[in-house]
Amino acid sequence: VQLQASGGGLVQPGGSLRLSCAASGRAFKHYRMGWFRQAPGKEREFVAHITDNGGYILYADSVKGRFTIPRDNTEKTVSLQMNNLKPEDTGVYYCAARRPFSNDYGYWGQGTLVTVSS
């Protein structure tokens, strides 16, 4: 599967932004999907995860209650809706895919930059 992330940009604190990740390939509906981010000078960190059918969703504590991760298996997309953004949400955001029965995210998009600043 190939992944293409988009939707990043500059937003003021308290604002909202929606990232989108478009996938190729017919197997998308079987993949578990995740979003990660990497702030300047820091290691990449987990943000959110959704199972293939959307039945289980997990969020990092730092974004819980502010971010959601909807997916559309018909359109082969997974999004990251980010509300009440904070400066510490700044970073490059990556979408990633996990094959069934795999413990690792084996497929990654190219990343999209989100900057939260006034």
C-alpha positions as YAML, in Angstrom:
chain: A
units: angstrom
residues:
- id: 1
  name: VAL
  ca: [0.00, 0.00, 0.00]
- id: 2
  name: GLN
  ca: [1.18, 3.53, -0.75]
- id: 3
  name: LEU
  ca: [0.17, 6.41, 1.49]
- id: 4
  name: GLN
  ca: [-0.11, 10.11, 0.71]
- id: 5
  name: ALA
  ca: [-0.64, 12.53, 3.58]
- id: 6
  name: SER
  ca: [-1.92, 16.07, 3.13]
- id: 7
  name: GLY
  ca: [-3.65, 18.92, 4.93]
- id: 8
  name: GLY
  ca: [-0.87, 20.37, 7.04]
- id: 9
  name: GLY
  ca: [-0.37, 24.08, 7.49]
- id: 10
  name: LEU
  ca: [-0.11, 26.98, 9.89]
- id: 11
  name: VAL
  ca: [-2.88, 27.39, 12.46]
- id: 12
  name: GLN
  ca: [-3.31, 29.53, 15.55]
- id: 13
  name: PRO
  ca: [-3.55, 28.00, 19.02]
- id: 14
  name: GLY
  ca: [-7.09, 26.87, 19.67]
- id: 15
  name: GLY
  ca: [-7.73, 26.34, 15.98]
- id: 16
  name: SER
  ca: [-8.54, 23.20, 14.03]
- id: 17
  name: LEU
  ca: [-6.98, 21.32, 11.17]
- id: 18
  name: ARG
  ca: [-7.87, 18.13, 9.34]
- id: 19
  name: LEU
  ca: [-5.17, 15.90, 7.91]
- id: 20
  name: SER
  ca: [-5.96, 13.31, 5.28]
- id: 21
  name: CYS
  ca: [-4.12, 10.18, 4.23]
- id: 22
  name: ALA
  ca: [-5.03, 8.62, 0.89]
- id: 23
  name: ALA
  ca: [-4.07, 5.01, 0.26]
- id: 24
  name: SER
  ca: [-3.65, 2.99, -2.88]
- id: 25
  name: GLY
  ca: [-4.37, -0.70, -3.27]
- id: 26
  name: ARG
  ca: [-7.40, -2.89, -2.74]
- id: 27
  name: ALA
  ca: [-6.23, -4.20, 0.63]
- id: 28
  name: PHE
  ca: [-6.66, -0.91, 2.48]
- id: 29
  name: LYS
  ca: [-9.80, -2.12, 4.24]
- id: 30
  name: HIS
  ca: [-7.76, -4.85, 5.94]
- id: 31
  name: TYR
  ca: [-5.04, -2.54, 7.26]
- id: 32
  name: ARG
  ca: [-4.88, -1.00, 10.67]
- id: 33
  name: MET
  ca: [-3.95, 2.64, 10.38]
- id: 34
  name: GLY
  ca: [-2.11, 5.08, 12.58]
- id: 35
  name: TRP
  ca: [-0.93, 8.65, 12.82]
- id: 36
  name: PHE
  ca: [2.41, 9.64, 14.28]
- id: 37
  name: ARG
  ca: [4.20, 12.95, 14.65]
- id: 38
  name: GLN
  ca: [7.70, 14.22, 15.08]
- id: 39
  name: ALA
  ca: [8.39, 17.57, 16.69]
- id: 40
  name: PRO
  ca: [11.61, 19.44, 15.93]
- id: 41
  name: GLY
  ca: [14.49, 17.87, 17.81]
- id: 42
  name: LYS
  ca: [12.36, 15.06, 19.20]
- id: 43
  name: GLU
  ca: [11.68, 11.44, 18.38]
- id: 44
  name: ARG
  ca: [8.62, 10.38, 16.47]
- id: 45
  name: GLU
  ca: [5.67, 9.62, 18.73]
- id: 46
  name: PHE
  ca: [2.38, 7.82, 18.45]
- id: 47
  name: VAL
  ca: [-0.75, 9.94, 18.05]
- id: 48
  name: ALA
  ca: [-3.69, 7.68, 17.15]
- id: 49
  name: HIS
  ca: [-4.60, 4.24, 15.84]
- id: 50
  name: ILE
  ca: [-7.69, 2.70, 14.28]
- id: 51
  name: THR
  ca: [-8.42, -0.92, 13.42]
- id: 52
  name: ASP
  ca: [-9.47, -2.10, 9.97]
- id: 53
  name: ASN
  ca: [-13.21, -1.84, 10.65]
- id: 54
  name: GLY
  ca: [-12.95, 1.11, 13.01]
- id: 55
  name: GLY
  ca: [-14.05, -0.99, 15.94]
- id: 56
  name: TYR
  ca: [-11.14, -0.06, 18.16]
- id: 57
  name: ILE
  ca: [-9.46, 3.34, 18.41]
- id: 58
  name: LEU
  ca: [-6.57, 4.40, 20.58]
- id: 59
  name: TYR
  ca: [-5.25, 7.90, 21.25]
- id: 60
  name: ALA
  ca: [-2.16, 9.23, 22.93]
- id: 61
  name: ASP
  ca: [-3.01, 10.87, 26.23]
- id: 62
  name: SER
  ca: [-1.73, 14.19, 24.93]
- id: 63
  name: VAL
  ca: [-4.40, 14.37, 22.20]
- id: 64
  name: LYS
  ca: [-7.30, 12.52, 23.82]
- id: 65
  name: GLY
  ca: [-10.47, 14.57, 23.66]
- id: 66
  name: ARG
  ca: [-9.07, 16.89, 20.99]
- id: 67
  name: PHE
  ca: [-8.20, 14.61, 18.05]
- id: 68
  name: THR
  ca: [-10.25, 11.99, 16.22]
- id: 69
  name: ILE
  ca: [-9.21, 9.45, 13.58]
- id: 70
  name: PRO
  ca: [-12.05, 8.66, 11.17]
- id: 71
  name: ARG
  ca: [-11.51, 6.32, 8.26]
- id: 72
  name: ASP
  ca: [-13.44, 5.64, 5.07]
- id: 73
  name: ASN
  ca: [-12.69, 2.23, 3.58]
- id: 74
  name: THR
  ca: [-14.70, 3.01, 0.46]
- id: 75
  name: GLU
  ca: [-12.64, 6.11, -0.27]
- id: 76
  name: LYS
  ca: [-9.46, 4.47, 1.12]
- id: 77
  name: THR
  ca: [-8.71, 7.36, 3.41]
- id: 78
  name: VAL
  ca: [-7.91, 7.89, 7.04]
- id: 79
  name: SER
  ca: [-8.04, 11.35, 8.54]
- id: 80
  name: LEU
  ca: [-6.89, 13.09, 11.66]
- id: 81
  name: GLN
  ca: [-9.27, 15.77, 12.86]
- id: 82
  name: MET
  ca: [-7.39, 18.04, 15.22]
- id: 83
  name: ASN
  ca: [-9.25, 20.52, 17.40]
- id: 84
  name: ASN
  ca: [-8.12, 22.94, 20.08]
- id: 85
  name: LEU
  ca: [-4.59, 22.81, 18.76]
- id: 86
  name: LYS
  ca: [-1.69, 23.73, 21.00]
- id: 87
  name: PRO
  ca: [1.83, 24.88, 20.16]
- id: 88
  name: GLU
  ca: [3.12, 21.52, 21.38]
- id: 89
  name: ASP
  ca: [1.15, 19.83, 18.60]
- id: 90
  name: THR
  ca: [3.60, 21.32, 16.11]
- id: 91
  name: GLY
  ca: [5.47, 18.75, 14.05]
- id: 92
  name: VAL
  ca: [5.54, 16.61, 10.96]
- id: 93
  name: TYR
  ca: [2.59, 14.22, 10.93]
- id: 94
  name: TYR
  ca: [2.84, 10.81, 9.30]
- id: 95
  name: CYS
  ca: [0.19, 8.27, 8.49]
- id: 96
  name: ALA
  ca: [1.16, 4.61, 8.63]
- id: 97
  name: ALA
  ca: [-0.37, 1.22, 7.88]
- id: 98
  name: ARG
  ca: [-0.10, -2.16, 9.55]
- id: 99
  name: ARG
  ca: [-0.82, -5.36, 7.70]
- id: 100
  name: PRO
  ca: [-3.11, -7.94, 9.33]
- id: 101
  name: PHE
  ca: [-1.31, -9.99, 12.00]
- id: 102
  name: SER
  ca: [1.69, -7.66, 11.92]
- id: 103
  name: ASN
  ca: [3.01, -5.89, 15.02]
- id: 104
  name: ASP
  ca: [4.77, -3.19, 13.05]
- id: 105
  name: TYR
  ca: [3.70, -0.30, 10.87]
- id: 106
  name: GLY
  ca: [5.35, -1.36, 7.63]
- id: 107
  name: TYR
  ca: [4.08, 1.40, 5.37]
- id: 108
  name: TRP
  ca: [4.53, 5.13, 5.86]
- id: 109
  name: GLY
  ca: [3.40, 8.28, 4.11]
- id: 110
  name: GLN
  ca: [5.74, 11.16, 3.39]
- id: 111
  name: GLY
  ca: [4.61, 13.42, 6.24]
- id: 112
  name: THR
  ca: [2.83, 16.75, 6.37]
- id: 113
  name: LEU
  ca: [3.92, 19.70, 8.50]
- id: 114
  name: VAL
  ca: [1.62, 21.20, 11.11]
- id: 115
  name: THR
  ca: [2.66, 24.44, 12.78]
- id: 116
  name: VAL
  ca: [0.64, 25.82, 15.67]
- id: 117
  name: SER
  ca: [1.67, 29.37, 16.36]
- id: 118
  name: SER
  ca: [0.23, 32.81, 16.85]
...
